[in-house]
Amino acid sequence: MFIIDLRSRTPIYRQIVDHFSELINAGVIKPGEKLPSVRDLAEMLTINPNTIVKAFGELERSSYVYTKHGLGTFAMDQEGRLPDPKLQANAFEALRQALKLCKFAGFSLDEIQKEVENDYSFSSDKNV
């Protein structure tokens, strides 16, 4: 499923949260699909089960998953989910960097705006 980088400065639980949130956002894990059990995932990744519990708790607080006691943890439908402030901040930072690059490349604001309007519809289309 994914690999944990033990040398990363990012805590292991955070890496798990980031991986699952990306898989859910990308539609790789579908709404209602069951995630691996804490025990199975801990064995697969060879890490402490408490780390998985912490990651799943964070995913549940962020509305990526829900738990049915005795049945497991399932991906939540992302329609209507509250925006993730960290994801939004990262997206705006990436946009700022891209706009700086466009300005450096000599594009005018009108050209950039036209490109955005041609390529991305933010109306009712959720698949940007």
PLY file of the C-alpha trace (Angstrom):
ply
format ascii 1.0
element vertex 128
property float x
property float y
property float z
element edge 127
property int vertex1
property int vertex2
end_header
0.00 0.00 0.00
2.69 2.51 1.02
6.09 2.71 2.65
6.96 4.50 5.87
10.20 6.50 5.83
11.77 5.86 9.21
14.47 8.49 8.54
11.94 11.23 7.81
11.46 14.09 10.24
7.72 13.62 9.75
6.29 11.45 12.54
5.20 7.97 11.47
1.55 8.56 12.42
1.55 11.73 10.29
2.97 9.85 7.31
0.11 7.34 7.68
-2.46 10.14 7.90
-1.00 11.86 4.84
-0.91 8.63 2.80
-4.50 7.64 3.61
-5.86 11.16 3.08
-4.15 11.29 -0.34
-5.55 7.87 -1.29
-9.05 8.89 -0.20
-8.87 12.29 -1.94
-7.60 10.66 -5.14
-10.46 8.15 -5.09
-8.10 5.17 -4.79
-9.94 4.30 -1.59
-13.66 4.65 -2.32
-16.31 5.93 0.11
-17.42 3.11 2.37
-14.37 0.99 1.58
-12.89 -0.73 4.60
-9.35 0.19 5.62
-6.98 -2.50 6.89
-7.40 -3.33 10.56
-5.06 -1.75 13.09
-3.42 -5.10 13.72
-2.99 -5.94 10.02
-1.61 -2.51 9.14
0.78 -2.55 12.12
2.09 -5.94 11.01
2.36 -4.87 7.37
4.28 -1.70 8.26
6.10 -3.32 11.22
5.20 -0.52 13.60
3.45 -0.26 16.95
-0.35 -0.65 16.73
-0.76 2.43 18.95
0.75 4.49 16.12
-1.97 3.22 13.77
-4.64 3.98 16.36
-3.31 7.55 16.64
-3.29 7.96 12.84
-6.81 6.56 12.45
-8.00 8.90 15.23
-6.55 11.86 13.35
-8.17 10.69 10.11
-11.51 10.39 11.90
-11.20 13.88 13.43
-10.45 15.21 9.94
-13.55 13.46 8.52
-11.62 11.14 6.20
-12.81 7.95 7.89
-15.41 6.70 10.32
-15.33 3.72 12.66
-18.03 1.15 13.22
-17.13 -0.57 16.45
-16.58 -4.25 15.90
-16.60 -3.85 12.11
-13.62 -1.64 11.34
-12.66 1.71 9.87
-14.16 2.91 6.59
-13.44 5.75 4.16
-15.93 8.58 4.39
-17.58 10.20 1.38
-15.65 13.42 0.76
-18.73 15.27 -0.59
-19.54 18.00 1.89
-16.44 17.31 4.01
-15.09 20.35 5.79
-11.98 21.72 4.05
-8.63 20.72 5.52
-6.90 23.98 6.59
-3.43 22.44 6.17
-4.26 21.22 2.68
-5.69 24.63 1.78
-2.59 26.43 3.08
-0.33 24.10 1.09
-2.45 24.59 -2.04
-2.32 28.39 -1.77
1.43 28.31 -1.19
1.88 26.17 -4.31
-0.36 28.59 -6.23
1.70 31.57 -5.05
4.88 29.85 -6.23
3.30 29.02 -9.59
2.13 32.61 -10.04
5.63 33.91 -9.25
7.02 31.55 -11.89
4.43 32.74 -14.43
5.29 36.37 -13.69
9.00 35.62 -14.04
8.27 33.85 -17.36
6.63 37.04 -18.63
2.94 36.13 -18.56
0.45 38.93 -17.97
-2.32 38.68 -15.40
-4.85 38.47 -18.25
-3.00 35.51 -19.81
-2.83 33.69 -16.48
-6.50 34.35 -15.77
-7.53 33.16 -19.24
-5.50 29.96 -18.79
-7.12 29.27 -15.43
-10.61 29.91 -16.81
-9.98 27.66 -19.83
-8.53 24.74 -17.89
-10.33 24.75 -14.54
-13.98 25.06 -13.75
-14.67 25.68 -10.08
-18.43 25.83 -10.45
-20.16 22.54 -9.63
-17.33 20.32 -10.90
-15.58 18.72 -7.92
-12.98 16.97 -10.10
-10.59 19.85 -10.63
0 1
1 2
2 3
3 4
4 5
5 6
6 7
7 8
8 9
9 10
10 11
11 12
12 13
13 14
14 15
15 16
16 17
17 18
18 19
19 20
20 21
21 22
22 23
23 24
24 25
25 26
26 27
27 28
28 29
29 30
30 31
31 32
32 33
33 34
34 35
35 36
36 37
37 38
38 39
39 40
40 41
41 42
42 43
43 44
44 45
45 46
46 47
47 48
48 49
49 50
50 51
51 52
52 53
53 54
54 55
55 56
56 57
57 58
58 59
59 60
60 61
61 62
62 63
63 64
64 65
65 66
66 67
67 68
68 69
69 70
70 71
71 72
72 73
73 74
74 75
75 76
76 77
77 78
78 79
79 80
80 81
81 82
82 83
83 84
84 85
85 86
86 87
87 88
88 89
89 90
90 91
91 92
92 93
93 94
94 95
95 96
96 97
97 98
98 99
99 100
100 101
101 102
102 103
103 104
104 105
105 106
106 107
107 108
108 109
109 110
110 111
111 112
112 113
113 114
114 115
115 116
116 117
117 118
118 119
119 120
120 121
121 122
122 123
123 124
124 125
125 126
126 127
